[in-house]
Amino acid sequence: MRDQIADDRPSNREIHLAKTNPRQRAWLEVSASAIEANARALKRHLAPSCELMAVVKADGYGHGAETVAKASLRGGATSFGVATLQEGIDLRNAGLNEPVLVLGHLSQPEDLRACLQWQLMPTLSSMREALLCQNLADSSGRPFAVQLKIDTGMTRLGCDWQDGSRLADAIQQLDQLTLNGIYSHLALADGERDGEAARFTKLQEERFNCITRELNNSSTKVKRHLANSAGTLRDSNLHHDLVRVGLALYGHSPSQHLDGIVELEPAISVKARVSLIRDVPSGIGVSYGHRFVTQRPSRLAVVSIGYADGVSRCLSGRIHALHDGHLLPQVGAITMDQLTLDATEHRTLESGDVVTLLGRDGEHTISPRSWAELANSIPWEVLCSFKHRLPRLVI
Ligand SMILES: *Cc1c(COP(=O)(O)O)cnc(C)c1O
């Protein structure tokens, strides 16, 4: 008996080759052409001399960093921003040779040495790191391109803005270092166009200008940059030599009042299959805790996606899925691997059908912003929440 079971199993070779259909359960579709078109539209929005840096941290906001990086290059981006050393190395291993800025903080000598070896630009916030870089470059005999970050009001990374000019000068005195850029980050750029957000963004801009004006004339090749997506869409005075764009590259505007300034096409769709259709009477409790009880004889569709895929449980009973251009309400608690739709008014839905949880179907589009508003979150977090259990299909 034992032997028989063993004989029926796939061979090692078959196991190695086995791949389930990526559309078997739930998946993400990523449109590389949407990312390319967004990069192109953003680039058109900039002065010709202003460069576009594609921010591809967190695996390209969940879209796949390599896919996004290559598509954004085709659309006119000329450099990349990542958060971690490993993200930078992954881009190099994918064959990308463009400038890469590590936006996060690296302070350990071995991390900075890896930056030098992989030709990634670290972000410096102090003289201590600058001297470490100088020593590393000295002993390796190659110049080290770095960028200096100035804190103009985000109160996160960077040196105090009052010290910015002095530090920039000091770094330029270090013969092995090339100061490739000097930058800062906006804290309120997605806020309203008047009031506190406008006032504070202006203050950050003035502080930044104060430092970049004082840069000596020989440093014209130092790139000055301040704007994220919101800054880029909000005000061309924030553009300087380069803009660092994440969210908008993926096709989403950071806030409602910045909608429509550049035409953007969402690049991601989240899809899943209906695994089972259930016809149930009125008065039946659905899913954990019976948070939903049918009020009429109902046709329920069980869909194979859940919070372990990135559909947050706090969206339970608040979202819809799309099929055939129709909105179907999600009912009951979202569970780890599954959720339920009320398809009572949508008799054509059958098991095996594909529904869209995020993205477009017919007239309707479900956006990360709509989920974010329901979940007390932001579109950035919604995009980053999709787990790697979901295959990413580039279309
Ligand atoms: C993530 C990040 C960006 C991109 O922000 P978006 O709002 O997604 O455009 C730009 N600059 C820095 C320093 C960042 O960390």
Ligand as a Chemical Component Dictionary entry (heavy atoms), coordinates in Angstrom:
data_LIG
# 
_chem_comp.id                   LIG 
_chem_comp.type                 NON-POLYMER 
_chem_comp.pdbx_formal_charge   0 
_chem_comp.three_letter_code    LIG 
# 
loop_
_chem_comp_atom.comp_id 
_chem_comp_atom.atom_id 
_chem_comp_atom.alt_atom_id 
_chem_comp_atom.type_symbol 
_chem_comp_atom.charge 
_chem_comp_atom.model_Cartn_x 
_chem_comp_atom.model_Cartn_y 
_chem_comp_atom.model_Cartn_z 
_chem_comp_atom.pdbx_ordinal 
LIG C1 C1 C 0 8.823  57.496 -0.830 1  
LIG C2 C2 C 0 9.512  58.764 -1.085 2  
LIG C3 C3 C 0 9.184  59.548 -2.200 3  
LIG C4 C4 C 0 8.011  59.238 -3.125 4  
LIG O1 O1 O 0 6.816  59.657 -2.503 5  
LIG P1 P1 P 0 5.408  59.648 -3.298 6  
LIG O2 O2 O 0 4.513  60.420 -2.405 7  
LIG O3 O3 O 0 4.993  58.221 -3.400 8  
LIG O4 O4 O 0 5.649  60.272 -4.606 9  
LIG C5 C5 C 0 9.944  60.671 -2.449 10 
LIG N1 N1 N 0 10.965 61.020 -1.629 11 
LIG C6 C6 C 0 11.294 60.306 -0.539 12 
LIG C7 C7 C 0 12.414 60.756 0.334  13 
LIG C8 C8 C 0 10.577 59.162 -0.212 14 
LIG O5 O5 O 0 10.894 58.467 0.879  15 
# 
loop_
_chem_comp_bond.comp_id 
_chem_comp_bond.atom_id_1 
_chem_comp_bond.atom_id_2 
_chem_comp_bond.value_order 
_chem_comp_bond.pdbx_ordinal 
LIG C1 C2 SING 1  
LIG C2 C3 SING 2  
LIG C2 C8 DOUB 3  
LIG C3 C4 SING 4  
LIG C3 C5 DOUB 5  
LIG C4 O1 SING 6  
LIG O1 P1 SING 7  
LIG P1 O2 DOUB 8  
LIG P1 O3 SING 9  
LIG P1 O4 SING 10 
LIG C5 N1 SING 11 
LIG N1 C6 DOUB 12 
LIG C6 C7 SING 13 
LIG C6 C8 SING 14 
LIG C8 O5 SING 15 
# 
